[in-house]
Amino acid sequence: MKGLTIALLWAGLTGTAAWGDDFISEFEYGQMLYQNPRGVSCAPCHGDHGEGALIARYREEGKNVELRGPDIRGTDLETLRHAVSTGKGVMPRYFLTDEEIRALYTYIRQSKKPEDAGE
């Protein structure tokens, strides 16, 4: 306990963590970004785990139309980078760093829906 107290005191005095620079994992950082990158969550359009989601239903020229966000779980890093950097259609443009895009990519690739967790 005394060692922990000293480590915490040292961290407070120096402004650095005695246990390392990584406070959260890249997956956890990507998850946070996925839920709210710059004020707009990815989940309403792409689902909680990147599986795609229904955005809206409407009628156009007498036909029922569904607007869906695509399944992005199989998206490669370059495609993801291009999509978030430029936006397209209803997809907004985000101003994310390379580190943030890589963290999002890690989250999307490693995220599992609860029913897939037993695989």
Secondary structure as UniProt FT lines:
FT   HELIX           2..14
FT   TURN            18..19
FT   HELIX           26..35
FT   HELIX           37..39
FT   HELIX           43..46
FT   TURN            48..49
FT   STRAND          53..60
FT   TURN            61..62
FT   STRAND          63..69
FT   TURN            73..74
FT   HELIX           77..86
FT   TURN            89..90
FT   HELIX           98..110
FT   HELIX           114..116
FT   TURN            117..118
//
